[in-house]
Amino acid sequence: MICSGRLNLETTEQFKAEVKKLAADHTIIDADMAAVDNVDSSGLGSLLGTYISAKNQGCDLRLIHVNPHLKDLLNMTHLSSVLHVES
């Protein structure tokens, strides 16, 4: 799944819905985050909540091609120790 633009209060529901739909039929979802240029606190919360929801459905949500800015945010908030993050 390719993500782009902003992950914020306005877009988190779309992200969650897409992952939920894919998780029903997959055991692994790779979310390509290279084109995500802005993430706010709602977006960070959504990443965690969506990750947990996918796990509960038996699916592993992996964040791949994470851009440096998002990787820094995930490190600062210690979410990188919880989420599956690949550069």
C-alpha positions as CSV (number, residue, x, y, z in Angstrom):
1,M,0.0,0.0,0.0
2,I,1.4,3.4,-1.0
3,C,0.8,6.3,1.3
4,S,1.3,9.9,0.3
5,G,0.6,13.4,1.5
6,R,-0.3,14.1,5.1
7,L,-1.3,11.8,7.9
8,N,-3.3,14.0,10.1
9,L,-6.7,14.4,11.7
10,E,-8.3,14.8,8.3
11,T,-6.8,11.7,6.7
12,T,-6.4,9.1,9.5
13,E,-9.8,7.6,9.0
14,Q,-8.9,6.8,5.4
15,F,-5.6,5.2,6.5
16,K,-7.3,3.1,9.1
17,A,-10.1,2.0,6.8
18,E,-7.6,0.9,4.1
19,V,-5.5,-1.1,6.5
20,K,-8.6,-2.7,8.0
21,K,-9.8,-3.7,4.6
22,L,-6.4,-5.2,3.6
23,A,-5.9,-6.9,6.9
24,A,-8.9,-9.0,6.4
25,D,-7.2,-10.8,3.5
26,H,-3.5,-10.5,4.3
27,T,-1.1,-11.5,7.0
28,I,1.4,-8.7,6.2
29,I,0.8,-5.2,4.9
30,D,3.7,-3.1,3.8
31,A,2.8,0.6,4.0
32,D,5.2,2.6,1.8
33,M,5.7,5.9,3.7
34,A,8.2,7.5,1.3
35,A,5.7,10.1,0.0
36,V,4.2,11.0,3.4
37,D,5.4,14.5,3.9
38,N,3.6,15.5,7.1
39,V,2.5,13.7,10.2
40,D,0.9,15.3,13.2
41,S,0.0,13.9,16.6
42,S,-3.3,12.5,15.3
43,G,-1.3,10.7,12.6
44,L,1.1,9.2,15.1
45,G,-1.8,8.0,17.2
46,S,-3.4,6.6,14.1
47,L,-0.3,4.7,13.2
48,L,-0.2,3.0,16.6
49,G,-3.9,2.3,16.8
50,T,-4.0,0.9,13.2
51,Y,-0.9,-1.2,14.0
52,I,-2.7,-2.7,17.0
53,S,-5.9,-3.2,15.1
54,A,-4.1,-5.0,12.3
55,K,-2.3,-7.2,14.9
56,N,-5.7,-8.1,16.4
57,Q,-6.8,-9.2,13.0
58,G,-3.7,-11.4,12.7
59,C,-1.9,-9.1,10.3
60,D,1.5,-7.4,10.6
61,L,1.6,-3.8,9.5
62,R,5.1,-2.8,8.4
63,L,6.1,0.8,7.6
64,I,8.6,0.7,4.8
65,H,10.6,3.4,3.0
66,V,10.1,5.7,6.0
67,N,11.4,9.2,5.2
68,P,13.9,10.7,7.6
69,H,11.5,13.3,9.1
70,L,8.9,10.6,10.0
71,K,11.6,8.3,11.2
72,D,12.8,11.1,13.6
73,L,9.3,11.5,14.9
74,L,8.9,7.8,15.5
75,N,12.2,7.7,17.3
76,M,11.4,10.8,19.5
77,T,8.1,9.3,20.5
78,H,9.6,5.8,21.0
79,L,7.0,4.4,18.5
80,S,9.9,3.0,16.5
81,S,10.4,0.5,19.3
82,V,6.7,-0.7,19.0
83,L,6.0,-0.4,15.2
84,H,7.7,-2.4,12.5
85,V,9.7,0.3,10.8
86,E,12.1,-0.1,7.9
87,S,14.1,2.6,6.1
